[in-house]
Amino acid sequence: MTRTPNPTSSKPSKAAAQTDGGVIYEETDQEEDDQPAMEAPLPADVANVAGIEWNESPGLTQGLKGAEVIQAFVKHLPNQPGVYRMMNEAGDVLYVGKARSLKKRVTNYAQGRGHTNRITRMIAQTTNMEFVTTRTETEALLLEANLIKRLKPRFNVLMRDDKSFPYILITGDHEAPAILKHRGSRSRKGSFYGPFASAGAVGRTINALQRAFLLRTCTDSVYESRTRPCLLYQIKRCSGPCTGEIDAEGYARLVGEAKDFLSGRSQAVKAQLSTAMQAASEDLDFERAAVYRDRLSALSHVQSHQGINPQTVEEADIFAIHHDAGMACIQVFFFRTGQNWGNRAYFPKADPSLAPGEILGAFISQFYDDKPTPRMILISDDFEDRALLQEALSVRMDRKTTITVPQRGEKRELVDQVLTNAREAHGRNLAETASQTRLLEGLAKTFGLPHPPRRIEVYDNSHIMGTNAVGGMIVAGPEGFAKNQYRKFNIKSTEITPGDDFGMMREVMQRRFSRLIKDHGDAGPSLPDAADGADPDAVSASGMPAWPDLVLIDGGKGQMSAVRTILEDLGIADKVTAIGVAKGMDREAGRERFFVRGKPDFTLPPRDPVLYFVQRLRDEAHRFAIGTHRARRKKELVSNPLDEIAGIGPTRKRALLHHFGTAKAVSRAGVDDLTTVEGISQTVAELIYNHFHEENR
């Protein structure tokens, strides 16, 4: 039996404070911040507390498939709004949809005619369905977007690139607020401004705001430890609140001005600074006047380097879609406080038969699933559920949000400009994809692969004399490097001799393919062939299969021997094509030798495009492995031996270091010396002493 969730059981955790030019998202309470912005319907597997139950009736569909399964469910569905999931025999979710009336919507599928090829394939693979009813269609829309992002059904429009956006944060949990770059959950108390399209845009804006408002950017721990002003104060990038160079009232005034500027009251702030500069000049205080002059100049720098700055649009996101050659590109521009805060291009996964408006509507509902919405959203193409989505976003933010398709004026000009950017990004991506396709075809021909690889995995190890050893795996496919598929392997085995590259590679391959077999079976890679009736969409949401079509190893015969041993032990030696890439004579690029099973090793002509492609793959694996090794080494260098002792927290650690100076001095101290430290009892002192004196254990 289905139950209806109550999305109004609690108020939004974020209080939206209206300003002249935008919304400040004030984070007020840590416990409230851990809750979602709205008590929106959530998937059953994560929100049972919300009262949501999926209606599952496996007895109805036993032995049935396709339209027959759907017909069996139709008889028991209510004429209520809700969300449905269609699943295949393996239990994978094929499609998530919402409906004003579940019964009427699912009946359309049950008829089995008048569908596109995409829907026909989806119906044919369906062996089960699940449903949840909601109070309104608005709630169903929010739940649908949440499920699509979480489950990534292959027949839905998918964002694919869902990186979080950076924001500017002015902290609110310290007496002297700092201005920082922030990415991720907005759980820290303070005021957030954004989003910005890139971290670079945030960094440039913060640098300019430092010169304009002299706010600190240091961490709270650095702030507390300062005894004299830092270099930023000397170069007029900070007002020096840490050492009392500015009093609390004066610093609070600077913080208020920064918030006003970021909230859209930029002209008022500039007018105040101009008046103050003029007053200082009339008082013959030219040094103070110069400070105001430099601050005004910094503010002008912020506004003059934002690209197109509209006159009539204070706060808006602009979406434009260009759909051609079976691929869609959606360009998003962000405008806040009348300034362009950057743009980003997306290439969602969508069926070519879908209209641009359908793709855009599905994309926007997913885009704002976990992001704050502006007051205005401008779009290039209309879609059926625009009014419903507008209502859902307004409810979610507890203030009105409008979605419009401008027809004339400056807003239309802005949309046209964003559309131009979408068209250009689409062309660049299409050209890159075509080039990548030719390279993959050449790779398949060179190494005798049955088809161009859709997933290439490249492995490399990195260490210094066997210390901090790591293995790196990078992934590439038809769309280039798939960085969300990269994996690192911290070498754990204690039986490997330090510096044994062969042993490290054996461990990496053992862990990688054992896990692959466990998660996806041992079927190995395969290329769906539409001619054989296979599903051409049978790939992951990332656009590539779980199993690699080709494995490249940075190494020669020794490395390949280690790899093949593992593949044979796992019983997949005939299912995985592994090739070794050894550096040539004198480790010279362009003279690499390739080691393929059952063939003599060989080289490629110096200017062969396939050779350049393999070099690029190997260099990326090398870069990733070295970067991972450096990060691990850096972490170890800054670690403290006291962190390894159970019961020694930050307070006791600080007390020990203040008393003895270094961790090494602590390790040499006796039990009696340790007990003289505040907070260190006899028991804790013995614990510390025994940790550093193994013979006493």
C-alpha positions as CSV (number, residue, x, y, z in Angstrom):
1,M,0.0,0.0,0.0
2,T,1.3,3.4,-0.9
3,R,1.6,6.3,1.6
4,T,1.7,10.0,0.8
5,P,4.6,11.9,2.1
6,N,4.0,15.2,3.8
7,P,6.6,17.7,2.4
8,T,5.4,20.5,4.7
9,S,6.2,18.8,7.9
10,S,9.1,21.2,8.6
11,K,10.2,24.5,7.3
12,P,13.1,25.1,5.1
13,S,16.4,25.3,6.9
14,K,17.7,28.2,4.9
15,A,16.3,31.6,5.6
16,A,16.4,33.6,2.3
17,A,17.1,37.2,3.2
18,Q,16.0,39.4,0.3
19,T,18.3,42.1,-0.9
20,D,18.4,44.7,-3.7
21,G,20.3,42.5,-6.1
22,G,20.1,38.9,-4.9
23,V,19.5,36.4,-2.1
24,I,21.9,35.8,0.8
25,Y,21.7,32.3,2.1
26,E,22.1,32.9,5.8
27,E,23.2,29.7,7.6
28,T,22.0,30.1,11.2
29,D,22.1,26.9,13.1
30,Q,24.4,23.8,12.7
31,E,21.7,21.3,13.4
32,E,19.3,22.9,11.0
33,D,22.0,23.2,8.3
34,D,22.3,19.4,8.2
35,Q,18.8,19.2,6.9
36,P,17.8,19.6,3.3
37,A,16.6,23.1,2.1
38,M,13.1,21.7,1.9
39,E,11.5,18.6,3.2
40,A,11.1,17.4,-0.4
41,P,10.1,13.8,-1.1
42,L,13.2,11.5,-1.1
43,P,13.9,8.0,-2.3
44,A,12.6,5.3,-0.1
45,D,16.1,3.9,0.5
46,V,17.2,7.2,2.1
47,A,14.1,8.7,3.5
48,N,11.9,6.2,5.2
49,V,11.5,8.7,8.0
50,A,9.6,10.9,5.5
51,G,6.9,8.4,5.3
52,I,7.5,7.3,1.7
53,E,6.9,3.7,0.7
54,W,7.4,2.2,-2.7
55,N,4.5,0.0,-3.8
56,E,6.1,-3.3,-4.8
57,S,3.9,-6.2,-6.0
58,P,6.2,-8.9,-7.4
59,G,3.4,-11.4,-7.4
60,L,1.5,-9.4,-10.1
61,T,4.3,-9.7,-12.6
62,Q,5.8,-13.1,-12.1
63,G,6.7,-14.6,-15.5
64,L,5.6,-11.4,-17.4
65,K,7.6,-8.9,-19.3
66,G,7.2,-5.8,-21.4
67,A,3.7,-4.4,-21.9
68,E,2.1,-7.4,-20.1
69,V,3.9,-6.3,-16.9
70,I,2.6,-2.8,-17.2
71,Q,-1.0,-3.9,-17.9
72,A,-0.9,-6.0,-14.7
73,F,0.0,-2.9,-12.7
74,V,-2.5,-0.5,-14.4
75,K,-5.5,-2.2,-12.7
76,H,-4.2,-1.4,-9.3
77,L,-3.0,2.2,-9.8
78,P,-4.8,5.3,-8.3
79,N,-5.8,8.5,-10.2
80,Q,-3.3,10.4,-8.0
81,P,0.0,12.2,-8.8
82,G,3.1,10.3,-8.1
83,V,6.4,8.8,-9.4
84,Y,7.0,5.5,-11.1
85,R,10.2,3.4,-11.7
86,M,10.6,0.9,-14.5
87,M,13.1,-1.9,-13.9
88,N,14.7,-4.7,-15.9
89,E,15.2,-8.3,-14.9
90,A,18.5,-7.5,-13.1
91,G,16.8,-4.9,-11.0
92,D,18.4,-1.9,-12.7
93,V,16.2,1.1,-12.9
94,L,15.5,1.9,-16.6
95,Y,13.4,5.0,-16.3
96,V,12.0,7.3,-13.6
97,G,8.9,9.4,-14.4
98,K,6.3,11.5,-12.7
99,A,2.6,11.8,-13.5
100,R,-0.4,13.9,-12.6
101,S,-2.3,10.7,-12.7
102,L,-0.3,7.5,-12.3
103,K,-3.1,5.3,-13.7
104,K,-3.5,7.4,-16.9
105,R,0.2,7.8,-17.5
106,V,1.1,4.1,-17.1
107,T,-1.9,3.2,-19.3
108,N,-0.2,4.9,-22.2
109,Y,2.8,2.5,-21.8
110,A,0.5,-0.5,-21.6
111,Q,-1.1,0.2,-25.0
112,G,2.1,-0.8,-26.7
113,R,1.7,1.4,-29.8
114,G,2.6,4.9,-31.0
115,H,5.9,4.9,-29.1
116,T,9.3,6.0,-30.2
117,N,12.0,3.4,-30.6
118,R,13.5,4.5,-27.3
119,I,10.2,4.0,-25.4
120,T,9.6,0.7,-27.2
121,R,13.0,-0.6,-26.1
122,M,12.4,0.6,-22.6
123,I,9.0,-1.2,-22.4
124,A,10.4,-4.4,-23.9
125,Q,13.1,-4.6,-21.1
126,T,10.7,-3.8,-18.2
127,T,10.0,-6.7,-15.9
128,N,8.8,-4.8,-12.8
129,M,7.6,-1.4,-11.7
130,E,7.4,0.6,-8.4
131,F,5.3,3.5,-7.5
132,V,4.9,6.2,-4.9
133,T,2.0,8.6,-4.6
134,T,2.4,12.2,-3.6
135,R,0.1,14.9,-2.5
136,T,0.7,17.2,-5.6
137,E,2.3,17.0,-9.0
138,T,4.9,19.6,-7.7
139,E,6.1,17.1,-5.1
140,A,6.2,14.4,-7.8
141,L,8.4,16.6,-9.9
142,L,10.9,17.2,-7.0
143,L,11.0,13.5,-6.2
144,E,11.5,12.6,-9.9
145,A,14.5,15.0,-10.2
146,N,16.0,13.6,-7.0
147,L,15.7,10.0,-8.2
148,I,17.1,10.6,-11.6
149,K,20.2,12.2,-10.2
150,R,20.7,9.4,-7.7
151,L,19.8,6.4,-9.8
152,K,20.9,7.6,-13.3
153,P,18.4,5.6,-15.3
154,R,19.6,4.9,-18.8
155,F,16.4,6.1,-20.6
156,N,16.2,9.4,-18.8
157,V,17.9,12.7,-19.7
158,L,21.0,12.7,-17.5
159,M,23.2,15.7,-16.5
160,R,26.3,13.5,-16.4
161,D,28.6,16.4,-15.3
162,D,27.3,17.3,-11.9
163,K,30.3,19.0,-10.2
164,S,29.5,21.3,-7.4
165,F,29.8,25.0,-7.9
166,P,32.1,27.2,-5.9
167,Y,30.7,30.1,-3.8
168,I,32.1,33.0,-1.9
169,L,31.6,32.6,1.9
170,I,31.8,35.4,4.5
171,T,32.0,33.4,7.7
172,G,29.6,34.0,10.5
173,D,31.1,31.9,13.3
174,H,34.0,34.2,14.3
175,E,34.3,37.6,15.8
176,A,36.4,38.7,12.7
177,P,34.6,37.1,9.7
178,A,36.8,35.8,6.9
179,I,36.1,35.8,3.1
180,L,36.8,32.4,1.6
181,K,36.2,30.2,-1.4
182,H,33.7,27.5,-0.5
183,R,32.6,24.3,-2.4
184,G,30.3,21.6,-1.3
185,S,27.6,21.5,1.4
186,R,26.7,25.0,2.7
187,S,26.7,23.8,6.3
188,R,29.1,26.4,7.8
189,K,27.4,29.4,9.5
190,G,27.8,32.5,7.3
191,S,26.6,34.2,4.1
192,F,27.1,32.5,0.8
193,Y,27.3,34.3,-2.6
194,G,27.2,32.6,-6.0
195,P,27.3,30.3,-7.7
196,F,30.4,31.0,-9.7
197,A,31.1,29.0,-12.8
198,S,34.7,28.1,-11.8
199,A,37.1,28.3,-8.9
200,G,39.2,30.7,-11.0
201,A,36.4,33.2,-11.1
202,V,36.0,33.0,-7.4
203,G,39.7,33.4,-6.8
204,R,39.9,36.5,-9.0
205,T,36.8,38.1,-7.4
206,I,38.2,37.4,-3.9
207,N,41.5,38.9,-4.8
208,A,39.8,42.1,-5.9
209,L,37.5,42.2,-2.9
210,Q,40.5,41.9,-0.6
211,R,41.9,45.1,-2.1
212,A,38.4,46.7,-1.8
213,F,37.3,45.7,1.7
214,L,40.6,44.4,3.4
215,L,38.9,41.3,4.8
216,R,41.1,38.5,6.1
217,T,41.4,35.2,4.2
218,C,43.4,33.3,6.8
219,T,42.1,30.3,8.8
220,D,40.9,30.8,12.3
221,S,43.9,28.9,13.8
222,V,46.3,31.2,11.9
223,Y,44.3,34.2,13.1
224,E,44.6,33.1,16.7
225,S,48.3,32.5,16.6
226,R,49.4,35.8,15.0
227,T,51.5,38.2,17.1
228,R,52.3,40.7,14.4
229,P,50.6,41.6,11.0
230,C,51.3,39.3,8.1
231,L,52.4,40.1,4.6
232,L,48.8,40.7,3.4
233,Y,48.6,43.6,5.8
234,Q,51.8,45.1,4.5
235,I,50.6,45.0,0.9
236,K,47.2,46.4,1.8
237,R,45.2,43.2,1.2
238,C,44.0,42.9,4.9
239,S,43.1,45.4,7.6
240,G,44.9,43.3,10.3
241,P,42.2,42.5,12.8
242,C,44.3,39.6,14.2
243,T,46.7,42.0,15.9
244,G,44.3,44.9,16.5
245,E,45.4,47.1,13.6
246,I,41.7,47.8,13.2
247,D,39.1,47.7,16.0
248,A,36.1,45.4,16.0
249,E,33.7,48.2,15.0
250,G,35.8,49.2,12.0
251,Y,36.2,45.7,10.8
252,A,32.5,45.0,11.2
253,R,31.9,48.1,9.0
254,L,34.2,46.6,6.3
255,V,32.3,43.3,6.5
256,G,29.0,45.1,6.1
257,E,30.2,46.9,3.0
258,A,31.4,43.7,1.4
259,K,28.1,42.0,2.0
260,D,26.2,45.0,0.6
261,F,28.4,44.9,-2.5
262,L,27.9,41.2,-3.1
263,S,24.2,41.5,-2.4
264,G,23.7,44.0,-5.2
265,R,24.1,47.4,-3.5
266,S,27.3,48.0,-5.3
267,Q,26.5,51.6,-6.4
268,A,25.6,52.6,-2.9
269,V,28.9,51.2,-1.6
270,K,30.9,53.0,-4.3
271,A,29.1,56.2,-3.5
272,Q,30.0,55.9,0.2
273,L,33.6,55.3,-0.6
274,S,33.7,58.2,-3.1
275,T,32.2,60.5,-0.4
276,A,34.7,59.3,2.2
277,M,37.6,59.9,-0.3
278,Q,36.4,63.4,-1.0
279,A,36.1,64.2,2.7
280,A,39.6,62.9,3.4
281,S,41.0,65.0,0.6
282,E,39.3,68.1,1.9
283,D,40.8,67.4,5.3
284,L,44.2,67.2,3.6
285,D,44.5,63.6,4.8
286,F,45.8,62.4,1.5
287,E,47.1,59.1,2.8
288,R,43.6,58.1,3.9
289,A,42.2,59.4,0.6
290,A,44.6,57.2,-1.3
291,V,43.3,54.2,0.6
292,Y,39.7,55.0,-0.5
293,R,40.9,55.6,-4.0
294,D,42.6,52.1,-4.2
295,R,39.4,50.5,-2.8
296,L,37.3,52.2,-5.4
297,S,39.7,51.1,-8.1
298,A,39.4,47.5,-6.9
299,L,35.6,47.6,-7.0
300,S,35.7,48.9,-10.5
301,H,38.1,46.1,-11.4
302,V,35.5,43.5,-10.2
303,Q,32.7,45.0,-12.3
304,S,34.7,45.7,-15.4
305,H,36.1,42.1,-15.7
306,Q,32.8,40.2,-15.7
307,G,32.2,40.1,-19.4
308,I,28.7,41.0,-20.4
309,N,27.0,43.0,-17.6
310,P,23.3,43.6,-18.2
311,Q,21.5,46.8,-17.2
312,T,18.1,45.3,-16.4
313,V,19.0,41.9,-15.0
314,E,20.2,41.9,-11.4
315,E,19.9,38.2,-10.6
316,A,19.3,35.4,-13.1
317,D,20.5,32.2,-14.6
318,I,20.2,31.9,-18.4
319,F,19.9,28.5,-20.1
320,A,20.2,28.0,-23.9
321,I,20.2,24.7,-25.7
322,H,21.6,23.8,-29.1
323,H,20.6,20.3,-30.4
324,D,22.2,18.9,-33.6
325,A,23.8,15.7,-34.9
326,G,22.3,13.6,-32.1
327,M,24.0,15.7,-29.4
328,A,22.7,18.5,-27.2
329,C,24.7,21.2,-25.6
330,I,23.3,23.4,-22.8
331,Q,25.1,26.6,-21.9
332,V,24.4,28.2,-18.5
333,F,25.3,31.8,-17.6
334,F,25.1,33.1,-14.0
335,F,24.3,36.7,-13.3
336,R,24.4,38.1,-9.7
337,T,24.4,41.7,-8.6
338,G,24.1,42.7,-12.2
339,Q,27.5,41.0,-13.0
340,N,28.3,38.0,-15.1
341,W,29.8,35.4,-12.7
342,G,30.8,32.9,-15.4
343,N,29.3,30.2,-17.5
344,R,29.5,26.5,-18.1
345,A,28.6,24.1,-20.9
346,Y,26.9,20.8,-20.3
347,F,26.4,17.8,-22.7
348,P,23.5,15.8,-21.2
349,K,22.9,12.2,-22.2
350,A,19.6,12.3,-24.0
351,D,17.8,10.3,-26.8
352,P,18.2,12.1,-30.2
353,S,14.5,11.9,-30.7
354,L,13.7,14.2,-27.8
355,A,12.8,17.8,-28.6
356,P,15.2,20.6,-27.3
357,G,12.6,21.8,-24.9
358,E,12.1,18.4,-23.4
359,I,15.8,18.0,-22.8
360,L,16.1,21.5,-21.3
361,G,13.2,21.0,-18.9
362,A,14.5,17.7,-17.6
363,F,18.0,19.2,-17.3
364,I,16.9,22.3,-15.3
365,S,14.8,20.2,-12.8
366,Q,18.0,18.1,-12.1
367,F,20.2,21.1,-12.1
368,Y,18.4,22.8,-9.2
369,D,17.9,19.6,-7.2
370,D,20.7,20.6,-4.8
371,K,21.4,24.3,-5.7
372,P,19.7,27.6,-4.7
373,T,17.7,29.2,-7.4
374,P,17.8,32.8,-8.5
375,R,14.7,35.0,-8.7
376,M,14.7,34.7,-12.5
377,I,15.5,31.9,-15.0
378,L,15.7,32.8,-18.7
379,I,15.5,29.9,-21.2
380,S,15.8,29.7,-25.0
381,D,13.2,26.9,-25.6
382,D,9.8,26.5,-23.9
383,F,8.8,23.1,-22.4
384,E,5.5,21.6,-21.3
385,D,6.1,21.6,-17.5
386,R,7.5,25.1,-17.3
387,A,4.8,26.4,-15.0
388,L,4.9,23.3,-12.8
389,L,8.7,23.5,-12.5
390,Q,8.4,27.3,-11.7
391,E,6.0,26.4,-8.8
392,A,8.2,23.6,-7.5
393,L,11.3,25.8,-7.4
394,S,9.4,28.6,-5.7
395,V,8.1,26.3,-3.1
396,R,11.6,24.8,-2.6
397,M,13.2,28.3,-2.0
398,D,10.2,29.7,-0.1
399,R,10.1,32.7,-2.5
400,K,9.0,33.3,-6.1
401,T,11.1,32.1,-8.9
402,T,10.1,32.9,-12.5
403,I,11.0,30.9,-15.6
404,T,10.5,32.8,-18.8
405,V,11.2,32.7,-22.5
406,P,12.0,36.3,-23.4
407,Q,10.9,37.5,-26.8
408,R,12.4,41.0,-27.1
409,G,14.6,43.5,-25.4
410,E,17.8,43.1,-23.4
411,K,16.8,39.7,-21.9
412,R,16.2,38.3,-25.4
413,E,19.7,39.6,-26.4
414,L,21.2,37.9,-23.4
415,V,19.5,34.6,-24.3
416,D,20.7,34.9,-27.9
417,Q,24.3,35.5,-26.7
418,V,24.1,32.4,-24.5
419,L,22.7,30.4,-27.4
420,T,25.6,31.5,-29.5
421,N,28.0,30.2,-26.9
422,A,26.0,26.9,-26.8
423,R,26.3,26.6,-30.5
424,E,30.0,27.2,-30.5
425,A,30.6,24.8,-27.6
426,H,28.5,22.1,-29.4
427,G,30.7,22.5,-32.5
428,R,34.0,22.2,-30.5
429,N,32.8,19.1,-28.7
430,L,31.6,17.6,-32.0
431,A,35.0,18.1,-33.6
432,E,36.8,16.7,-30.6
433,T,34.5,13.7,-30.5
434,A,35.1,13.0,-34.2
435,S,38.8,13.2,-33.7
436,Q,38.6,10.9,-30.7
437,T,36.6,8.4,-32.7
438,R,39.2,8.3,-35.4
439,L,41.9,7.7,-32.9
440,L,40.0,4.9,-31.2
441,E,39.4,3.3,-34.6
442,G,43.1,3.5,-35.3
443,L,43.9,2.0,-31.9
444,A,41.7,-0.9,-32.6
445,K,43.3,-1.5,-36.0
446,T,46.8,-1.2,-34.7
447,F,46.3,-3.7,-31.8
448,G,43.9,-6.0,-33.5
449,L,40.9,-5.2,-31.3
450,P,37.5,-6.5,-32.5
451,H,36.0,-3.0,-32.2
452,P,37.0,0.6,-31.2
453,P,37.4,0.5,-27.4
454,R,34.7,2.4,-25.4
455,R,36.7,2.1,-22.1
456,I,40.5,2.2,-21.9
457,E,42.2,1.7,-18.5
458,V,45.8,2.8,-18.0
459,Y,47.8,1.8,-14.9
460,D,51.0,3.2,-13.4
461,N,52.8,3.0,-10.0
462,S,54.6,5.8,-8.1
463,H,56.9,5.7,-5.1
464,I,60.2,6.8,-3.7
465,M,62.4,3.9,-2.7
466,G,59.3,1.9,-2.0
467,T,57.8,4.5,0.4
468,N,54.3,5.9,0.1
469,A,53.7,3.5,-2.8
470,V,50.5,4.0,-4.8
471,G,49.0,2.7,-8.0
472,G,47.0,4.9,-10.3
473,M,44.3,4.0,-12.8
474,I,43.0,6.5,-15.4
475,V,40.1,5.9,-17.8
476,A,39.5,7.2,-21.3
477,G,36.7,6.6,-23.8
478,P,35.0,8.2,-26.8
479,E,34.6,11.5,-25.0
480,G,38.1,11.7,-23.8
481,F,39.4,11.3,-20.2
482,A,36.6,10.2,-17.7
483,K,38.1,11.7,-14.6
484,N,35.2,10.6,-12.4
485,Q,36.2,7.0,-13.1
486,Y,39.9,7.5,-12.0
487,R,41.0,5.3,-9.1
488,K,44.0,5.2,-6.7
489,F,45.3,2.2,-4.9
490,N,47.4,2.6,-1.7
491,I,49.8,-0.4,-1.7
492,K,48.9,-2.3,1.4
493,S,50.7,-5.6,1.2
494,T,53.5,-6.0,3.8
495,E,55.0,-8.9,1.8
496,I,56.1,-6.7,-1.1
497,T,59.8,-5.7,-1.0
498,P,60.1,-1.9,-1.0
499,G,60.6,-0.8,-4.6
500,D,59.2,-4.0,-6.2
501,D,57.2,-2.6,-9.1
502,F,56.1,-6.0,-10.2
503,G,54.7,-6.9,-6.8
504,M,52.9,-3.5,-6.7
505,M,51.3,-4.0,-10.1
506,R,50.2,-7.5,-9.1
507,E,48.4,-6.1,-6.0
508,V,46.7,-3.3,-8.1
509,M,45.5,-5.7,-10.7
510,Q,44.3,-8.2,-8.1
511,R,42.3,-5.7,-6.3
512,R,40.9,-4.0,-9.4
513,F,39.6,-7.1,-11.2
514,S,38.6,-9.0,-8.1
515,R,36.3,-6.1,-7.3
516,L,35.1,-5.9,-10.9
517,I,34.1,-9.5,-11.0
518,K,32.4,-9.2,-7.6
519,D,30.4,-6.1,-8.7
520,H,29.7,-6.9,-12.4
521,G,30.3,-10.6,-12.9
522,D,33.1,-12.1,-15.1
523,A,31.4,-11.6,-18.5
524,G,34.1,-9.2,-19.6
525,P,33.7,-6.4,-22.1
526,S,31.3,-6.5,-24.9
527,L,30.0,-4.2,-27.6
528,P,26.2,-4.1,-28.0
529,D,25.2,-4.7,-31.6
530,A,21.9,-3.3,-32.7
531,A,21.9,-5.8,-35.5
532,D,21.8,-8.7,-33.0
533,G,18.9,-7.1,-31.1
534,A,21.0,-5.9,-28.3
535,D,20.3,-2.6,-26.5
536,P,22.6,0.2,-27.7
537,D,21.9,2.0,-24.5
538,A,23.3,-0.8,-22.3
539,V,26.1,1.3,-20.8
540,S,26.6,3.0,-17.6
541,A,25.5,6.6,-17.0
542,S,29.1,7.7,-17.6
543,G,28.7,6.5,-21.2
544,M,31.0,3.6,-21.0
545,P,30.8,0.0,-19.8
546,A,32.1,-1.2,-16.4
547,W,34.6,-3.7,-18.0
548,P,37.6,-2.3,-20.0
549,D,37.9,-3.1,-23.7
550,L,41.7,-2.4,-23.4
551,V,44.2,-2.2,-20.5
552,L,47.4,-0.4,-21.0
553,I,50.3,-1.0,-18.5
554,D,53.2,1.4,-18.2
555,G,55.9,-1.2,-18.3
556,G,57.7,-3.9,-20.3
557,K,57.9,-7.7,-20.2
558,G,58.2,-7.9,-16.4
559,Q,55.2,-5.8,-15.7
560,M,53.1,-7.7,-18.3
561,S,54.2,-11.0,-16.8
562,A,52.9,-9.9,-13.4
563,V,49.6,-8.7,-15.0
564,R,49.0,-11.8,-17.0
565,T,49.6,-14.0,-14.0
566,I,46.8,-12.2,-12.1
567,L,44.4,-12.3,-15.0
568,E,45.0,-16.0,-15.5
569,D,44.5,-16.7,-11.8
570,L,41.2,-14.8,-12.0
571,G,40.2,-16.7,-15.1
572,I,39.8,-13.6,-17.3
573,A,43.0,-13.7,-19.3
574,D,41.1,-14.3,-22.5
575,K,38.5,-11.6,-21.8
576,V,40.7,-8.7,-21.1
577,T,43.2,-7.3,-23.7
578,A,46.2,-6.1,-21.8
579,I,49.1,-4.4,-23.6
580,G,52.4,-3.2,-22.1
581,V,53.9,0.1,-23.2
582,A,57.7,0.2,-22.5
583,K,59.8,3.3,-22.9
584,G,62.3,3.1,-25.8
585,M,66.1,3.3,-25.9
586,D,67.3,5.9,-23.4
587,R,63.7,6.3,-22.3
588,E,63.1,8.5,-25.4
589,A,59.5,9.4,-26.3
590,G,58.6,8.1,-29.7
591,R,60.5,4.9,-29.5
592,E,58.1,3.0,-27.2
593,R,57.8,-0.8,-27.6
594,F,54.5,-2.5,-27.3
595,F,54.0,-6.0,-25.8
596,V,50.8,-7.8,-26.9
597,R,50.0,-11.4,-25.9
598,G,50.8,-13.9,-28.7
599,K,52.7,-11.4,-30.8
600,P,56.3,-10.3,-30.9
601,D,56.9,-6.9,-29.4
602,F,56.9,-4.0,-31.9
603,T,57.2,-0.2,-32.3
604,L,55.1,2.3,-34.3
605,P,56.3,4.9,-36.8
606,P,57.5,8.1,-35.0
607,R,54.7,10.3,-36.4
608,D,51.9,7.8,-36.1
609,P,48.7,9.5,-34.6
610,V,48.0,6.3,-32.6
611,L,51.5,6.5,-31.0
612,Y,50.8,10.1,-29.9
613,F,47.4,9.0,-28.5
614,V,49.0,6.2,-26.5
615,Q,51.7,8.6,-25.2
616,R,49.0,11.0,-24.1
617,L,47.2,8.2,-22.2
618,R,50.4,7.0,-20.6
619,D,51.4,10.6,-19.6
620,E,48.0,11.2,-18.0
621,A,48.4,7.9,-16.0
622,H,51.9,9.0,-15.0
623,R,50.7,12.5,-13.9
624,F,47.8,11.0,-11.9
625,A,50.0,8.4,-10.1
626,I,52.7,11.0,-9.3
627,G,50.1,13.5,-8.0
628,T,48.5,10.8,-5.8
629,H,51.9,9.8,-4.5
630,R,52.9,13.4,-3.7
631,A,49.6,14.0,-1.9
632,R,50.2,10.9,0.3
633,R,53.8,11.8,0.9
634,K,52.8,15.4,1.9
635,K,50.1,14.1,4.3
636,E,52.7,11.8,5.9
637,L,55.2,14.6,6.2
638,V,52.8,16.9,8.1
639,S,51.4,14.1,10.3
640,N,52.5,14.0,13.9
641,P,53.4,10.8,15.8
642,L,51.2,11.9,18.7
643,D,48.2,11.5,16.4
644,E,48.7,7.7,16.4
645,I,48.3,7.5,20.2
646,A,44.7,6.6,21.3
647,G,43.4,9.1,23.9
648,I,45.6,12.0,22.7
649,G,43.3,14.6,21.3
650,P,44.0,18.2,20.1
651,T,44.1,19.6,23.7
652,R,46.6,17.1,25.1
653,K,48.6,17.2,21.9
654,R,48.9,21.0,22.1
655,A,49.8,20.9,25.8
656,L,52.6,18.3,25.1
657,L,54.0,20.3,22.2
658,H,53.9,23.6,24.2
659,H,55.8,21.8,27.1
660,F,58.4,19.8,25.2
661,G,58.6,21.7,21.9
662,T,58.6,18.8,19.5
663,A,57.1,15.3,19.1
664,K,60.7,13.9,19.2
665,A,61.3,15.5,22.6
666,V,58.0,13.9,23.8
667,S,59.2,10.5,22.6
668,R,62.4,10.9,24.7
669,A,60.6,12.0,27.9
670,G,60.1,9.8,30.9
671,V,56.8,9.0,32.6
672,D,57.6,11.4,35.5
673,D,58.3,14.2,33.0
674,L,55.1,13.5,31.1
675,T,53.0,13.8,34.2
676,T,54.1,17.3,34.8
677,V,52.2,18.4,31.7
678,E,48.7,19.8,32.4
679,G,46.1,17.2,31.5
680,I,48.4,14.2,31.4
681,S,47.6,11.7,34.1
682,Q,49.8,8.8,35.2
683,T,47.9,6.4,33.0
684,V,48.1,8.6,30.0
685,A,51.8,9.2,30.6
686,E,52.4,5.5,30.6
687,L,50.4,5.1,27.5
688,I,52.5,7.7,25.7
689,Y,55.8,6.3,27.0
690,N,54.9,2.7,26.0
691,H,53.9,4.0,22.5
692,F,57.5,5.2,21.9
693,H,59.3,2.4,23.7
694,E,58.3,-0.8,22.0
695,E,60.4,-2.9,24.3
696,N,58.2,-2.0,27.3
697,R,55.0,-3.2,25.6
